[in-house]
């Protein structure tokens, strides 16, 4: 299996409820290492730039408003098959469909306030990581 890196965002609904440590413990327990991390308060414009791929979707404006509503924790996770592992640990986007023990099953409030974001492919991960981190900040 290949060592990969993926972007993870702990979203405003989770940071507001002080769940960062509990969420990070799930990543670490699954064998993922946090090799870069910072807490940011995105502007709506920054959130819009990050989620530009969804600009034509009906939820785009609501998503950008939500992501700018409170601080987020952006981080880079590293490990074997990190992208798939992160997505497994996060669980289904809809918490009602998420498996027991996943982040979204335990912590998400709704489909929109689902506590975490994770890259969906190696190409996406590279772009998303570069959006928030310089190479000097990745210390694996």
Secondary structure, DSSP 8 states (H G I E B T S, - for coil): --EEEEEEEE-HHHHHTT-HHHHHHHHHHTT-EEEEEEEE---HHHHHHHTGGGTTSTTHHHHHHHHTSS-EEEEEEEEETHHHHHHHHH--SSGGGS-TTSHHHHH--SSSS-SEEE--SHHHHHHHHHHH--GGG---
